[in-house]
């Protein structure tokens, strides 16, 4: 009798554990589905189809844990799409900036104006495009990349905002934002995997 009770207890614990894992998996699938949160395209730039592109900047904000990982994810997604003849990698950009002080200053001035007064300076943008030999560049902000608690539920959050800029004119052809919130019970979801889902959804919706 005692053995049966113990066996029942083990089976109940296993069932409860499996149910918890199944719930977490379902929530993960729900979180990853659907369209991106928002997207806005310049209607006058429907014929903008860049063949060369680079990731100009990633603003990590307070989410330093995303450093390096998010750059790699975005570059890999751009290359995987095979939409572009050239994708300027993060390492290539860093090398050019390191060896070109004028380009460093130009990028810094451009980003300062964009971030402080929301002005995409066409002269600076063109200079960047000419120096890097790219027709377009992405500017990315990490909006969330952390584990937290929402209404007593443990969640993993990954979110990004993106701007696609035509280098020659400085015009913002497309901007978008997306995030994933995954509930979990026991095992923390990998933020890098959540980040990949966010990036893939956003790059998939990006005009090209």
C-alpha contacts under 8 A as a table, 3 or more apart, distances in Angstrom:
res1	aa1	res2	aa2	distance
1	X	4	X	5.10
1	X	5	X	6.32
2	X	5	X	5.12
2	X	6	X	6.15
3	X	6	X	5.06
3	X	7	X	6.01
4	X	7	X	4.97
4	X	8	X	6.01
5	X	8	X	5.04
5	X	9	X	6.17
6	X	9	X	5.03
6	X	10	X	6.30
7	X	10	X	5.13
7	X	11	X	6.19
8	X	11	X	5.09
8	X	12	X	6.08
9	X	12	X	5.09
9	X	13	X	6.17
10	X	13	X	5.12
10	X	14	X	6.17
11	X	14	X	5.07
11	X	15	X	6.06
12	X	15	X	5.02
12	X	16	X	6.05
13	X	16	X	5.08
13	X	17	X	6.08
14	X	17	X	5.06
14	X	18	X	6.09
15	X	18	X	5.15
15	X	19	X	6.02
16	X	19	X	5.08
16	X	20	X	6.19
17	X	20	X	5.12
17	X	21	X	6.35
18	X	21	X	5.08
18	X	22	X	6.06
19	X	22	X	5.02
19	X	23	X	6.09
20	X	23	X	5.16
20	X	24	X	6.26
20	X	185	X	6.51
20	X	186	X	7.90
21	X	24	X	5.10
21	X	25	X	6.14
21	X	185	X	7.43
21	X	186	X	7.73
22	X	25	X	5.02
22	X	26	X	6.14
23	X	26	X	5.13
23	X	27	X	6.14
24	X	27	X	5.14
24	X	28	X	6.11
24	X	182	X	7.85
24	X	183	X	6.23
24	X	184	X	5.00
24	X	185	X	6.60
25	X	28	X	5.01
25	X	29	X	6.25
26	X	29	X	5.08
26	X	30	X	6.15
27	X	30	X	5.05
27	X	31	X	6.00
27	X	182	X	6.21
27	X	183	X	6.15
27	X	184	X	7.87
28	X	31	X	5.10
28	X	32	X	6.24
28	X	182	X	5.30
28	X	183	X	7.03
29	X	32	X	5.24
29	X	33	X	6.32
30	X	33	X	5.35
31	X	180	X	5.70
31	X	181	X	6.05
31	X	182	X	5.99
32	X	180	X	6.46
32	X	194	X	8.00
32	X	197	X	6.49
32	X	198	X	7.80
35	X	201	X	7.25
36	X	39	X	7.32
36	X	176	X	7.93
36	X	177	X	6.94
36	X	178	X	5.19
36	X	179	X	7.74
36	X	201	X	6.44
36	X	202	X	6.46
36	X	205	X	7.78
37	X	176	X	7.70
37	X	177	X	5.83
37	X	178	X	4.73
37	X	179	X	7.04
38	X	176	X	5.45
38	X	177	X	5.41
38	X	178	X	6.69
39	X	174	X	7.23
39	X	175	X	5.78
39	X	176	X	4.09
39	X	177	X	6.54
40	X	174	X	5.66
40	X	175	X	5.38
40	X	176	X	6.18
41	X	45	X	7.81
41	X	173	X	5.82
41	X	174	X	4.34
41	X	175	X	6.57
42	X	45	X	5.49
42	X	46	X	7.39
42	X	172	X	7.13
42	X	173	X	5.12
42	X	174	X	6.14
43	X	46	X	5.99
44	X	47	X	7.99
45	X	48	X	5.29
45	X	173	X	6.14
48	X	173	X	7.71
48	X	208	X	7.24
49	X	207	X	7.46
49	X	208	X	4.93
50	X	53	X	6.96
50	X	84	X	7.25
50	X	135	X	5.66
50	X	136	X	6.19
50	X	208	X	6.41
51	X	83	X	7.22
51	X	84	X	4.63
51	X	85	X	5.41
51	X	86	X	6.74
51	X	135	X	6.88
52	X	84	X	5.59
52	X	85	X	5.88
52	X	86	X	4.72
52	X	87	X	5.99
52	X	88	X	7.75
52	X	133	X	7.67
52	X	134	X	4.88
52	X	135	X	5.34
52	X	136	X	6.46
53	X	84	X	7.09
53	X	86	X	6.43
53	X	87	X	5.13
53	X	88	X	6.18
53	X	134	X	5.25
53	X	135	X	6.01
53	X	136	X	4.79
53	X	137	X	5.26
53	X	138	X	7.65
54	X	87	X	5.56
54	X	88	X	4.49
54	X	89	X	6.68
54	X	90	X	7.95
54	X	134	X	6.70
54	X	136	X	6.69
54	X	137	X	4.75
54	X	138	X	6.34
55	X	58	X	7.77
55	X	71	X	7.79
55	X	74	X	7.94
55	X	75	X	7.31
55	X	88	X	6.99
55	X	89	X	7.24
55	X	90	X	6.77
55	X	137	X	5.57
55	X	138	X	4.82
55	X	139	X	6.50
56	X	93	X	7.69
56	X	137	X	5.83
56	X	138	X	5.73
56	X	139	X	5.78
57	X	138	X	7.04
57	X	139	X	4.99
57	X	140	X	6.10
58	X	71	X	7.33
58	X	139	X	6.20
58	X	140	X	4.70
58	X	141	X	5.63
58	X	142	X	7.28
59	X	140	X	6.20
59	X	141	X	4.63
59	X	142	X	6.13
60	X	63	X	5.32
60	X	64	X	5.92
60	X	66	X	6.94
60	X	67	X	6.94
60	X	141	X	6.21
60	X	142	X	5.11
60	X	143	X	7.90
61	X	64	X	7.23
61	X	141	X	7.47
61	X	142	X	6.57
61	X	143	X	7.58
63	X	66	X	5.99
63	X	67	X	7.82
63	X	142	X	7.07
63	X	144	X	6.89
63	X	145	X	5.95
63	X	146	X	7.43
64	X	67	X	5.42
65	X	145	X	7.38
66	X	69	X	5.55
66	X	70	X	5.75
66	X	142	X	7.98
66	X	145	X	6.71
67	X	70	X	6.40
67	X	71	X	7.46
68	X	71	X	5.35
68	X	72	X	6.39
69	X	72	X	5.33
69	X	73	X	6.25
69	X	192	X	6.97
70	X	73	X	5.05
70	X	74	X	6.20
70	X	192	X	7.74
70	X	195	X	7.11
71	X	74	X	5.37
71	X	75	X	6.23
71	X	90	X	6.81
72	X	75	X	5.30
72	X	76	X	5.99
72	X	90	X	7.72
73	X	76	X	5.21
73	X	77	X	6.17
73	X	195	X	7.65
73	X	196	X	6.12
73	X	199	X	7.19
74	X	77	X	5.11
74	X	78	X	6.26
74	X	196	X	8.00
74	X	199	X	6.29
75	X	78	X	5.16
75	X	79	X	6.22
75	X	87	X	7.37
75	X	89	X	6.38
75	X	90	X	7.57
76	X	79	X	5.20
76	X	80	X	5.98
77	X	80	X	5.09
77	X	81	X	6.39
77	X	199	X	7.25
77	X	200	X	6.33
77	X	203	X	7.02
78	X	81	X	5.51
78	X	82	X	7.12
78	X	83	X	7.59
78	X	84	X	7.79
78	X	87	X	7.06
78	X	203	X	7.11
79	X	82	X	5.54
79	X	83	X	7.64
79	X	84	X	7.41
79	X	87	X	6.50
81	X	84	X	7.90
82	X	85	X	7.52
83	X	208	X	6.93
84	X	87	X	6.51
88	X	92	X	6.39
88	X	93	X	6.72
88	X	134	X	7.80
89	X	92	X	5.22
89	X	93	X	6.30
90	X	93	X	5.11
90	X	94	X	6.14
91	X	94	X	5.08
91	X	95	X	6.18
92	X	95	X	5.18
92	X	96	X	6.29
93	X	96	X	5.19
93	X	97	X	6.17
93	X	132	X	7.76
94	X	97	X	5.13
94	X	98	X	6.00
95	X	98	X	5.07
95	X	99	X	6.30
96	X	99	X	5.27
96	X	100	X	6.02
96	X	132	X	7.93
97	X	100	X	5.15
97	X	101	X	6.73
97	X	103	X	6.15
97	X	104	X	5.33
98	X	101	X	7.02
98	X	104	X	7.58
100	X	103	X	5.35
100	X	104	X	6.35
101	X	104	X	4.94
101	X	105	X	6.28
102	X	105	X	5.16
102	X	106	X	6.20
103	X	106	X	4.94
103	X	107	X	6.13
103	X	128	X	6.97
103	X	131	X	7.31
104	X	107	X	5.33
104	X	108	X	6.14
105	X	108	X	5.05
105	X	109	X	6.01
106	X	109	X	5.17
106	X	110	X	6.07
106	X	124	X	6.16
106	X	127	X	7.52
106	X	128	X	7.00
107	X	110	X	5.09
107	X	111	X	6.14
107	X	124	X	7.51
107	X	128	X	6.80
108	X	111	X	5.31
108	X	112	X	6.06
109	X	112	X	5.11
109	X	113	X	6.32
109	X	124	X	7.73
110	X	113	X	5.40
110	X	114	X	6.23
110	X	120	X	6.95
110	X	121	X	6.33
110	X	124	X	5.90
110	X	125	X	6.91
111	X	114	X	4.96
111	X	115	X	5.93
112	X	115	X	5.29
112	X	116	X	5.90
113	X	116	X	5.34
113	X	117	X	5.55
113	X	118	X	6.37
113	X	119	X	5.55
113	X	120	X	6.88
113	X	121	X	7.28
114	X	117	X	5.86
114	X	118	X	4.31
114	X	119	X	4.63
114	X	120	X	5.31
114	X	121	X	7.61
115	X	118	X	5.53
115	X	119	X	7.72
116	X	119	X	7.96
120	X	125	X	7.26
120	X	170	X	5.43
120	X	171	X	6.83
120	X	172	X	7.64
121	X	124	X	5.49
121	X	125	X	5.99
121	X	170	X	5.91
122	X	125	X	4.94
122	X	126	X	5.96
122	X	167	X	7.71
122	X	168	X	7.05
122	X	169	X	4.92
122	X	170	X	4.22
122	X	171	X	7.34
123	X	126	X	5.25
123	X	127	X	6.28
123	X	169	X	7.54
123	X	170	X	7.58
124	X	127	X	5.06
124	X	128	X	6.24
124	X	170	X	7.92
125	X	128	X	5.11
125	X	129	X	6.24
125	X	166	X	7.99
125	X	167	X	5.11
125	X	168	X	6.47
125	X	169	X	6.81
125	X	170	X	5.16
126	X	129	X	5.03
126	X	130	X	6.05
126	X	167	X	5.16
126	X	168	X	4.42
126	X	169	X	6.27
126	X	170	X	6.88
127	X	130	X	5.17
127	X	131	X	6.07
128	X	131	X	5.21
128	X	132	X	6.06
128	X	167	X	7.00
129	X	132	X	5.28
129	X	133	X	5.47
129	X	134	X	4.98
129	X	135	X	6.00
129	X	136	X	7.12
129	X	167	X	4.97
129	X	168	X	6.48
130	X	133	X	4.98
130	X	134	X	6.82
130	X	168	X	7.99
134	X	137	X	7.22
134	X	167	X	7.16
135	X	166	X	6.19
135	X	167	X	5.30
135	X	168	X	6.67
136	X	164	X	6.85
136	X	165	X	5.49
136	X	166	X	4.66
136	X	167	X	4.92
136	X	168	X	7.93
137	X	164	X	5.91
137	X	165	X	5.42
137	X	166	X	6.88
137	X	167	X	6.63
138	X	162	X	6.71
138	X	163	X	5.61
138	X	164	X	4.78
138	X	165	X	6.32
139	X	162	X	5.71
139	X	163	X	5.15
139	X	164	X	6.69
139	X	165	X	7.83
140	X	160	X	6.86
140	X	161	X	5.67
140	X	162	X	4.56
140	X	163	X	6.53
141	X	160	X	5.65
141	X	161	X	5.11
141	X	162	X	6.51
142	X	145	X	7.14
142	X	159	X	6.15
142	X	160	X	4.68
142	X	161	X	6.59
143	X	158	X	7.44
143	X	159	X	5.03
143	X	160	X	5.10
143	X	161	X	6.79
144	X	157	X	5.93
144	X	158	X	4.93
144	X	159	X	4.72
144	X	160	X	6.96
144	X	179	X	7.76
145	X	156	X	7.67
145	X	157	X	5.44
145	X	158	X	4.44
145	X	159	X	6.53
145	X	191	X	6.84
146	X	156	X	5.91
146	X	157	X	5.39
146	X	158	X	6.79
146	X	191	X	7.39
147	X	154	X	7.40
147	X	155	X	5.79
147	X	156	X	4.48
147	X	157	X	6.20
148	X	154	X	6.01
148	X	155	X	5.54
148	X	156	X	6.48
148	X	157	X	7.73
149	X	152	X	5.73
149	X	153	X	5.34
149	X	154	X	4.53
149	X	155	X	5.78
150	X	153	X	5.19
150	X	154	X	6.48
150	X	155	X	6.84
153	X	183	X	6.71
153	X	184	X	7.70
154	X	183	X	5.76
154	X	184	X	5.82
154	X	185	X	6.80
155	X	181	X	6.31
155	X	182	X	5.28
155	X	183	X	4.32
155	X	184	X	5.95
156	X	180	X	7.99
156	X	181	X	5.68
156	X	182	X	5.13
156	X	183	X	6.51
156	X	184	X	7.67
156	X	188	X	7.29
156	X	189	X	6.59
156	X	191	X	6.98
157	X	179	X	7.19
157	X	180	X	5.76
157	X	181	X	4.64
157	X	182	X	6.55
157	X	191	X	7.42
157	X	194	X	7.71
158	X	179	X	5.52
158	X	180	X	5.39
158	X	181	X	6.76
158	X	191	X	6.66
158	X	194	X	6.07
158	X	195	X	5.66
158	X	198	X	7.24
159	X	177	X	7.49
159	X	178	X	5.64
159	X	179	X	3.77
159	X	180	X	6.22
159	X	195	X	7.30
159	X	198	X	6.78
160	X	177	X	5.70
160	X	178	X	5.69
160	X	179	X	6.31
160	X	198	X	7.35
160	X	199	X	7.87
161	X	175	X	7.42
161	X	176	X	5.68
161	X	177	X	4.22
161	X	178	X	6.63
162	X	175	X	5.46
162	X	176	X	5.35
162	X	177	X	6.31
163	X	172	X	6.58
163	X	173	X	7.70
163	X	174	X	5.86
163	X	175	X	4.35
163	X	176	X	6.72
164	X	172	X	5.77
164	X	173	X	5.66
164	X	174	X	5.18
164	X	175	X	6.22
165	X	170	X	5.96
165	X	171	X	5.69
165	X	172	X	4.47
165	X	173	X	5.71
165	X	174	X	7.35
166	X	169	X	5.82
166	X	170	X	5.38
166	X	171	X	5.44
166	X	172	X	6.37
166	X	173	X	6.51
167	X	170	X	5.31
167	X	171	X	7.59
172	X	175	X	7.18
174	X	206	X	7.27
174	X	207	X	7.36
176	X	202	X	7.38
177	X	202	X	7.61
178	X	198	X	6.34
178	X	202	X	6.98
179	X	198	X	6.11
180	X	194	X	6.79
180	X	197	X	7.98
180	X	198	X	6.65
182	X	189	X	7.49
184	X	187	X	6.64
184	X	188	X	6.45
184	X	189	X	7.30
185	X	188	X	7.79
189	X	193	X	7.74
189	X	194	X	7.56
190	X	193	X	5.36
190	X	194	X	6.49
191	X	194	X	4.90
191	X	195	X	5.94
192	X	195	X	4.89
192	X	196	X	6.20
193	X	196	X	5.01
193	X	197	X	6.42
194	X	197	X	5.16
194	X	198	X	6.39
195	X	198	X	5.08
195	X	199	X	6.12
196	X	199	X	5.10
196	X	200	X	5.92
197	X	200	X	5.24
197	X	201	X	6.16
198	X	201	X	5.33
198	X	202	X	6.25
199	X	202	X	5.10
199	X	203	X	5.92
200	X	203	X	5.26
200	X	204	X	5.84
201	X	204	X	5.16
201	X	205	X	6.43
202	X	205	X	5.17
202	X	206	X	6.25
203	X	206	X	5.00
